[in-house]
Each structure stands twice: as structure tokens, then as C-alpha cells.
Amino acid sequence: MTRAGIIGYGVSIPHWRIKTTEIARVWGKDGEHVAAGLGVKEKAVGGFDEDSATIAVEASRRAVKMSGIDAQKIGAIYIGSESKPYAVKPTAATVADALMAGPDLMAADYEFACKAGTAGIQTCLGLVKSHMIDVGLAVGADTAQGRPGDALEFSAASGGAAFLVGREKIIAEINHTYSYTTDTPDFWRRQHEEFPMHAGRFTGDPAYFKHVVSCAKKTMEIAGTQASDYAYAVFHQPNGKFPVRAGQILGFSKEQIQTGLITPVIGNTYSGASMIGLAAVLDVAKSGDRILCVSYGSGAGSDGFDLTVTSEIVRHKPVAQVQDLVAKKEYIDYATYIKNRRKLKSL
């Protein structure tokens, strides 16, 4: 079997932040209670001139720089997002041009709620393993939407991550991948609707937990592993509590989950959430560490990955570590937030 895996990665997190308590203040809610209930203290907010395309470009440039490859070696680019700036125009082409990757490549935008980015990783993995391409780029990036005053507004955030998949100088080999998908409509946004709808508590047990837990179990069954075999576990994180509970169900400790649990301090970046979590783990992982990563996308499905960190990890350092991007922040009030996210319709 041809070995393939991650050869570089990059993350982009806007520096603007708004606290959960500030959003709650505007809507007359108990901010401390909301923050505790969601497990989210604050979230990253894209600037007025930032969107999922600019986030994808920045993350991708960092991934290419980390890997040290010539961008023209990239044979495929897949961008996962549910907040792309154009309804009809691929963000993937914009990223390719920004990287100066050249025209000889496959490119497409993916959409599967919050797991479209990991679907891109799987596509790149198949193309690389089959020798159709040498290197593929998969990105998960969103400036997540939330209707003003809705529960989503407290967590829907901006950010993204990019992963290069190749056969040479692998920093984390992808040993196995598996997907679990059903028609479970827990979250949706119809054509021409600006904000998504969700099924409240239904998004938990029959949606998130059924898919994440089922996918994780099958991935570990295929890999012949159990929770204790992993140094780290990363689960999709719509809030700060769901991934912890999923880990407990599967037998993982809080210590195994904590490093990749980023949502409490930047919010839910949708397509970028599990990928940013994986990047945070790779920032500190050592050769030989095994990682389980399971994404989730409403509608609904999960992608599972069993990875092993290699000795190449010490030779390729990220351009910007996740925790450094988390620490670089400036707080804004609700008025600036709704201006940045263009919720004032006269703008």
C-alpha cells in the first residue's frame, strides 16, 4: 500500500473576538449561564473585509510555506465551506491563483455542513494514493452564520485550516479513514435564506452523537485500536461540551481531548472546527503519537481518521501555531460585530 498523509498545514483565525457575555447582554440573557451551558467563552469574528475565501488563502499559504513544496506541485484543491462568498464561483480557483499553483489542477468547492473540509482531505488522499496527483490541498473555512438572538449566534465563529496531503516527507501518516452518513436533518439552510435553521436539542443524540460515536467506533475497529492507543483525540466541536461527552462515551480521557479542544476560546468555525483542532494537536505532537480525528457535518455525516505522527514533524514547524493565533486577539462590542458580519442590512 502506498503511504500518504499530511505534509503541511496552516491555520487562519481572525484576531477580533466577542465575548459570549457581550452577546447575551444585548439580548437580555444571563451571559455567564449561556457561556457555561455552551462551554464557549468567546468567539473569533471575521473583519469587515474577511470572508471564507481570505481565510482559506491565508491558511493555504501557511500550509505551503510549512511544507516547503513548490505550489505548482499541487494537483488538486478542494475547499469545504458553507459560507462561501459566491453562490456560483469556486473559492478553490481563487486559492489556486493566490498560491500561484498554476492551471494544471483539479479544483472544486465542497459543501457538507461542518465536515466538507475533511471530505476534501479524503478526496486528496485517494488521488495521492492512486498516483493521479503528487500533492492535494484540502481546506475547511467558514465565517459561520447565526441569526441575531438565536442560540447559534453565541458560538458561530470565523476561521479555517488547510492541509496538504502527499507521499513524501509525511509528518502524520493517514493510516485509515472511514465515513458514516445518514439523512438526519438536524441543521439546514434553504436556498436564498441567509441564516440556518436548527432542530434544537435534536442536534445532539440522534444527530451529532450518533454519527460521531458510530464513525469513531468503526474507524477504531478498522484500525484495530482502542481509546488507550491514542495520545490525542479530536472531535467536531459545535460547542465546548459535545466533544468532551463524545470522548467519554468512547473511553477517552479529558487529557486526550483537551489539546484539540479549541472551540471554547474561538467558537465553532464550522468546516474549520475539527481541522483547527487537529492542527493544534500536530503543533505539539511527537513522533509515534497516534491521533484519532472525527469530524461531523449536519445533514448528517462524520469522517474518521486514524493518524500516526512521524519523525518528519521535527523538521517542519508551522508558520503560526494555533495557540499563538488564539492568544492574538482584540475584543469588540456587539455593534462592531454586526457591522463586521454585515448584519446591518443598509451596508
C-alpha positions in Angstrom: 0.0 0.0 0.0 1.2 3.5 -0.9 1.9 5.6 2.2 0.3 9.0 2.2 -0.5 11.7 4.8 -0.2 15.3 5.9 2.9 17.0 4.7 2.0 20.5 5.8 -0.8 22.5 7.4 -1.8 26.1 8.1 -4.4 27.8 10.2 -6.1 31.2 10.0 -8.1 32.7 12.9 -9.2 36.3 12.8 -7.9 38.4 15.7 -11.3 40.0 16.5 -13.2 38.4 19.5 -16.5 39.0 21.0 -17.4 37.5 24.4 -20.4 35.4 25.0 -21.4 37.7 27.8 -21.5 40.7 25.4 -23.9 38.9 23.0 -26.0 37.9 25.9 -26.1 41.4 27.3 -27.7 42.7 24.1 -30.4 40.1 24.1 -31.2 40.4 27.9 -29.8 37.0 28.8 -27.6 35.7 31.6 -24.2 35.7 29.9 -22.4 33.6 32.5 -25.2 31.0 32.3 -25.1 30.9 28.5 -21.3 30.6 28.4 -21.4 27.8 31.0 -24.1 26.0 29.1 -22.3 26.1 25.8 -18.8 25.8 27.1 -17.9 28.8 24.9 -16.4 31.9 26.5 -15.8 33.9 23.3 -15.6 33.6 19.6 -13.5 34.7 16.7 -15.1 37.2 14.3 -14.0 37.9 10.8 -13.3 41.5 9.9 -15.4 43.6 7.6 -13.1 42.7 4.7 -12.6 39.0 5.7 -14.6 36.0 4.3 -14.1 32.3 4.0 -12.0 32.9 0.8 -9.5 35.2 2.5 -9.3 32.8 5.4 -8.7 29.9 3.0 -6.0 31.8 1.2 -4.1 32.7 4.4 -4.3 29.1 5.8 -3.2 27.6 2.5 -0.2 29.9 2.2 0.9 28.9 5.6 0.5 25.2 4.8 2.6 25.6 1.6 5.3 27.5 3.4 5.4 24.9 6.2 5.7 22.0 3.8 8.4 23.7 1.7 6.9 22.5 -1.6 6.6 24.4 -4.8 2.9 25.3 -5.0 2.9 24.1 -8.6 3.2 20.6 -7.4 -0.4 20.8 -6.1 -2.6 18.7 -8.3 -6.0 19.3 -6.6 -7.6 21.9 -4.4 -10.8 21.3 -2.5 -12.4 24.0 -0.3 -15.0 23.0 2.2 -17.3 25.8 3.4 -21.0 26.6 4.0 -20.3 30.4 3.9 -18.6 30.8 0.5 -18.6 34.4 -0.8 -20.1 33.4 -4.1 -23.1 31.1 -4.7 -21.7 30.4 -8.2 -18.0 30.8 -8.4 -15.4 28.4 -6.9 -13.3 29.6 -4.0 -10.9 26.8 -5.0 -9.9 28.8 -8.1 -9.2 31.9 -6.0 -7.0 29.9 -3.7 -5.1 28.3 -6.6 -4.4 31.8 -8.1 -3.3 33.2 -4.7 -0.9 30.3 -4.3 0.3 30.6 -7.9 -0.3 26.9 -8.2 -0.8 27.1 -12.0 -3.8 25.9 -14.1 -2.9 22.2 -14.3 -5.0 21.0 -11.3 -8.4 19.8 -10.3 -10.4 22.2 -8.2 -13.8 22.3 -6.6 -15.8 23.6 -3.6 -17.3 21.1 -1.3 -20.4 21.5 1.0 -21.4 19.1 3.7 -22.1 21.4 6.6 -19.2 21.2 9.0 -17.4 18.2 7.5 -16.8 19.5 4.0 -13.1 20.2 4.7 -12.4 16.6 5.9 -14.2 15.3 2.9 -11.6 17.2 0.9 -8.8 15.5 2.8 -10.3 12.1 1.9 -10.5 13.1 -1.8 -6.9 14.3 -1.8 -5.8 11.1 0.0 -7.4 8.9 -2.7 -5.9 10.9 -5.5 -2.5 10.9 -3.9 -2.6 7.1 -3.1 -3.6 6.3 -6.6 -0.8 8.4 -8.0 -3.2 10.6 -10.0 -1.6 13.6 -8.3 1.5 14.2 -6.2 0.0 16.7 -3.7 -3.5 17.7 -2.8 -4.8 20.7 -0.8 -7.9 20.4 1.4 -9.3 23.5 3.3 -12.1 23.9 5.7 -13.0 27.6 6.2 -16.1 29.4 7.4 -17.4 32.7 8.6 -20.3 31.0 10.2 -23.8 32.5 10.2 -26.1 32.8 13.1 -29.4 34.7 13.2 -29.3 37.6 15.6 -30.6 36.5 19.0 -30.6 32.8 18.1 -28.6 30.2 20.1 -26.2 29.8 17.2 -25.1 33.4 17.4 -23.3 32.6 20.7 -21.0 30.1 19.0 -20.9 30.6 15.2 -17.4 31.9 14.5 -14.8 32.6 11.8 -11.7 30.6 11.0 -10.2 27.8 8.9 -7.4 25.3 8.3 -5.6 23.9 5.3 -3.9 20.5 5.0 -1.5 19.4 2.2 -1.7 15.6 1.5 1.2 13.9 -0.2 3.5 10.8 -0.3 6.9 12.4 0.6 8.1 14.0 3.9 4.9 13.0 5.7 4.5 14.5 9.1 1.4 12.5 10.0 0.5 9.3 8.1 -3.2 8.7 7.5 -3.4 5.0 8.3 -7.2 4.6 7.9 -10.2 6.7 7.1 -13.9 5.9 7.3 -17.2 7.8 6.8 -20.7 7.4 8.3 -23.6 9.1 6.7 -27.4 9.3 7.1 -30.3 11.6 6.1 -30.7 13.3 9.5 -31.9 16.9 9.1 -30.8 18.5 12.3 -29.5 21.7 10.7 -30.2 23.3 7.3 -30.4 26.5 5.3 -32.6 26.6 2.2 -31.7 28.4 -1.0 -31.8 32.2 -0.6 -32.1 32.0 3.1 -29.4 34.0 4.9 -29.4 32.2 8.3 -29.6 28.5 9.0 -32.3 26.7 11.0 -31.6 24.0 13.5 -33.6 21.4 15.4 -32.6 22.5 18.9 -31.8 19.5 21.2 -32.4 17.1 18.3 -29.0 18.1 17.1 -27.5 16.2 20.0 -28.2 12.5 20.5 -29.8 11.4 17.2 -27.5 13.7 15.1 -24.1 14.6 16.5 -23.5 11.8 19.0 -25.0 9.0 16.8 -22.7 9.9 13.9 -19.5 10.9 15.7 -19.6 7.9 18.1 -20.6 5.4 15.3 -17.8 6.7 13.0 -15.2 6.7 15.7 -16.0 3.1 16.7 -15.8 1.9 13.2 -12.6 3.8 12.5 -11.0 2.2 15.5 -12.4 -1.2 14.5 -10.8 -0.9 11.1 -7.5 0.3 12.7 -7.6 -2.4 15.3 -7.3 0.2 18.1 -9.0 1.3 21.3 -9.1 4.6 23.1 -5.9 3.9 25.1 -3.9 3.6 21.9 -4.2 7.2 21.1 -2.2 10.2 22.5 -4.8 12.6 21.3 -8.4 12.6 20.1 -10.1 15.4 18.1 -13.9 15.6 17.6 -16.0 18.1 15.8 -16.8 20.8 18.3 -20.0 22.8 17.8 -19.6 23.8 21.4 -17.3 23.1 24.3 -19.3 20.2 25.7 -20.3 17.8 22.9 -16.8 16.7 22.1 -16.0 16.0 25.7 -19.1 13.9 26.1 -18.4 12.0 22.9 -14.9 11.3 24.1 -16.2 10.0 27.4 -18.7 7.7 25.6 -15.8 6.3 23.6 -13.5 5.9 26.6 -11.1 8.8 26.1 -9.9 10.9 28.9 -10.1 14.7 29.2 -6.3 14.9 28.8 -6.5 13.2 25.4 -9.2 15.6 24.2 -8.1 18.9 25.8 -5.2 19.9 23.4 -7.5 19.8 20.3 -10.5 21.4 22.1 -10.3 25.0 20.7 -14.0 26.0 20.4 -14.3 27.3 24.0 -11.9 30.2 23.1 -12.7 30.8 19.4 -16.2 29.4 18.9 -17.4 27.0 16.3 -15.7 27.6 13.0 -17.9 25.0 11.2 -15.9 23.4 8.4 -12.7 24.5 10.1 -13.5 23.2 13.6 -12.2 19.7 13.7 -9.3 20.7 11.3 -8.1 23.5 13.6 -8.3 21.1 16.5 -6.2 18.6 14.6 -3.7 21.4 13.7 -3.5 22.3 17.4 -2.6 18.7 18.2 0.0 18.5 15.5 1.6 21.7 16.9 2.7 19.7 20.0 2.6 16.1 18.9 5.7 13.9 18.9 6.9 11.2 16.6 5.0 8.0 17.2 1.9 9.7 18.7 -1.3 8.3 17.3 -4.3 10.6 16.7 -8.0 9.9 16.2 -9.9 12.7 14.4 -13.6 12.6 13.7 -15.5 15.4 12.0 -19.2 16.0 11.9 -21.5 17.7 9.4 -25.2 18.2 9.9 -27.5 16.5 7.5 -25.7 14.3 8.6 -22.3 12.6 8.5 -18.9 12.1 10.1 -15.4 11.4 8.6 -13.0 9.5 10.8 -9.2 9.4 10.6 -6.5 7.3 12.3 -3.1 9.0 12.0 0.4 8.4 13.2 2.9 11.2 13.6 6.3 10.6 12.0 9.8 11.8 12.7 9.3 14.5 10.0 7.3 16.5 12.5 10.5 18.0 14.0 11.7 19.2 10.6 8.6 21.1 9.6 7.3 23.7 12.0 4.0 25.5 11.5 4.2 29.1 10.3 1.8 30.1 13.1 0.8 27.8 15.9 -2.9 27.6 16.8 -2.4 28.7 20.4 -0.4 31.8 19.3 -3.3 32.7 16.9 -5.8 32.1 19.8 -3.7 34.4 22.0 -3.6 37.2 19.4 -6.9 38.9 19.9 -8.7 42.2 20.3 -12.2 42.4 21.8 -15.1 44.2 20.1 -18.6 45.1 21.1 -21.8 43.9 19.6 -22.2 46.9 17.3 -18.8 46.3 15.7 -19.6 42.6 15.5 -22.8 43.1 13.5 -21.0 45.6 11.2 -18.2 43.2 10.5 -20.6 40.3 9.8 -22.8 42.6 7.7 -25.9 42.1 9.7 -26.7 45.7 9.3 -28.6 45.5 6.0 -28.1 49.1 4.9 -24.4 48.4 4.4 
